[in-house]
Amino acid sequence: MSTVHLPRTTAEALLADGTTVSIRPLGPNDHRAVLGLHTDGMSEESRRMRFFGVSRNAPAQAADRLCGECPGVLAIGAWAGEELIGEADCELLDDPPETAELALAVADRWHHRGAATLLLEHLVHAARAHGVRFFEADVLFGNRAVLQVFADLGLPVERRFEQGEVRLRVPLDETDERYRAAVDERGRRADVASLAALLRPASVAVVGASRREGSVGRTVLGKIRRGGFTGTLLAVNPHAGEIDGVPAYPSVAALPAVPDLVVLAVPAAAVPGVAEECGAVGVRALVVLAAGLGAEEARRLMAACRRHSMRLVGPNSLGLAQADPAVRLDAEFGGAFPRTGTAGLAVQSGGVGIALLQRLAWLGIGVSSFVSLGDKYDVSGNDLLQWWESDGRTDLALLHLESFGNPRAFARTARRVTRTIPVLTVDAGRSVAGRRGAASHTAAAATPTVTREALFRQAGITAVHSIDELVQAAALLHTQPLIAPRGAVAVVSNAGGIGILAADACAEAGLELPELPQGLAGLLPAGASVRNPVDTTAAIGPVELTHFLRALERDPAIDAILVCLVPTALFTRDGDPAHALLEGPARRRVPIAAVLLDQQVPVRLRDCAFGGALPVYSDAVAAARALGHARERARRLAEPSSAPADAPDCDRRTARSLVDGYLTAHPEGGWLDPLSTADLLTAYGLPLTTSVWARDEDAAVATAAGLRGRGHAGEVALKAYWPGQVHKSVAGAVRTGLATDDDVRAAYRDFTRRFGAELAGAVVQPMAAPGVELLAGVVQDRVFGPLVVLGLGGTAADVLADRVARLAPLSERDLTTMPAELRSAPLLSGDGGTPLVDLAAVRSVLARLSRLADDVPELVEADLNPVIVRPDGAVCVDARVRLEPRPSFDPYLRRLRRPAAAEGT
């Protein structure tokens, strides 16, 4: 067995109680720590369970084995500060490896804090990367703690009992949804535990609180005090004994008790030192207000936070607020006190945060908690979603995120959270959505806008385009029942023109306007129309309108009502045309939104007589758009959960060998040649047409004759190739319909004349039967991961730009919805006389591309264009693949994010 090596990298992760630990491979320098773990860190009974006996030599032998260059041994350790608290190791039993013998140990005082499970998760990841498919382990029957660890892991466990021992066998399927769900749940609990000191602190200190009025530190201290913080409030200032009525102390170390949370209002240069002082005394959370930290300052700040298990908001943060009456913490320097409520709010931009807090307060929507993430070194939108999911108060989440640390983990969390509460975001940064410089059709489709839209869609997040639209949608979702997925809206107005505009807006928002029962006409004034939109005429009064709306609400064909009113003498009381709508309850069987054309503000929440509030808009387009967002959310909630897309019989081992071999020969990466491209795609069962490589003219002629002799159609295609080639058609490197040897010879000679010494050869293919030409491909985004693209293909692919995209891994539902969402979907479904195509073949192509992208992170582009789809299947007649060296990254592995500004920690 050859020696195996793990990358010498460190990952930080959270234990079940929120403690931060570092996980890294064990090496020769760890011998003393490993020996100490198995001696001083473990009782005699623990060593007996670990070594199946009480041999004095066992700890030393274990340290020698785990820290030496033992063939076939993978060993990782978990460190809390400088202390090794546990290790997990496995020894590969086969060559090539498939099964590994597992062992683990955790120091006694760290039992029941999730260390063993966390180590196992990371060892599963490392072992899988070395080709291991099964763990085996022997456990004493009385070792209930370890048996429970395996039972809770989330992977299926086979047990065999033999003479007081239990033989365990665990298949290492990281794609097992039960395993990922178990990892998610452990991560959620640990994350929430780690955030308690930040969002439910019992004590807070402000470091850098100045005696000067108007300073940031003094402002934050004053807001905490005046906001009624229920815990202990302290200040740190070496030049004052009291600030704004709050006792002050010269340093963090001098505080009479260790605060849970410290707000740092000190200059950037002082932040790392103060953070280290906080960590040394046991502080568990920091908010850093300062901006402009340099790389070394960022590195030192993050090192202190990770070493001392402190969660960090910022730097460059406005602060945070927790409106829970049990806490009442307002530790931010915005201009107003956040109103107490149930909306969770997280922003990166402090300015956006101030604006949203003010608008929500004016609207009447209070917050459960507000966090200004700033530069987002640690705490992120993903953390806050998990907090809001668990806090028992939040029923609406609003996000304004400018960057994503781990989008796939974020999407997975959001997909779970949005099942219970609406999550809204502003899709910021769309203006940079220019085409990428990469040359393939697929890469050209993968703009930042497309990628973000795919993320939000798959996560179930309601994405809007402006702060105004965010507030308008929040007003409806916060106050009204959810619209039915069908989205059938009745538009009612007392002025025909505004009703028509509202009907147009509803149609543009994807809503339906069904016909209404003619019997409703008797409830309206003479001359009114009960067509949808309903024109009640200006003669209607409030009583008549109320009766009519109640009748509409009882109609099962109606899912929502949009009422548009202009002030008339008949309808206005005290200058308020909305009073008739406010006489009833706010929440009815179906959502109701009102539009008042004389309203001066975009949206208001009006209190109703029997409780609750009604959203009132100044513009029909805004109201219809809000209803459209509600309907999309309802549709997502109505969809059952979908399993990951299945792609059977993929040869991952062959693909890995091919990729490793290519990158060894081409360390910088590049485009695969036609033969290697065909080998890689064939390993994943993608339907490539017969392609034969010809290095010269005579070989091309002989190949074409051979294809005709094997029963293919008489005509062939000839495609010139040279290294680095991308667009054959644009370069004139494709000849089709070559029926004779002379045709093939002439075409090859033309390639030689035009491309000269650059020409490396040509690919000969039989002509494919006609069908619908599609494009299918993959682009690996360095932040978002792999994006799978499907669109109308052929030479017009970029001109028509009819494409849809999803982040991998795709679900079974994605395989169905992606083809259906193309504008050209009628070509696939048989509309207009076109024959039906084999949609199952299209779904298979998408599933296999998704699996390939997930398995091979080095695949940065795969462009299959065209994929010709016919009633009897699909065949790809041209493909390009580009590889680049990239480290393997498992987005589902539990670890804290590492900000680019603090690399090296």
Helices and strands as residue ranges (DSSP letters): E 11-14, E 20-25, G 28-30, H 31-38, H 44-51, H 58-67, E 73-80, E 83-92, E 99-106, G 108-110, H 115-129, E 134-140, H 144-152, E 158-162, E 165-171, H 177-199, E 203-207, H 216-226, E 232-236, E 242-243, E 246-249, E 261-264, G 268-270, H 271-281, E 285-288, H 295-307, E 311-313, E 319-322, E 329-332, E 340-347, H 350-363, E 367-372, H 381-390, E 396-400, H 407-417, E 423-426, G 430-432, H 441-445, H 448-459, E 462-464, H 467-479, E 489-493, H 496-508, G 518-523, E 534-535, H 542-554, E 560-565, H 579-582, E 592-596, E 603-607, E 613-617, H 620-638, H 652-665, E 670-671, H 674-683, E 692-694, H 697-709, E 716-721, H 728-731, E 734-738, H 741-755, G 756-758, E 761-766, E 772-781, E 785-792, H 797-800, E 803-807, H 812-821, H 825-829, G 831-833, H 839-855, E 859-870, E 873-876, E 879-883, G 900-902
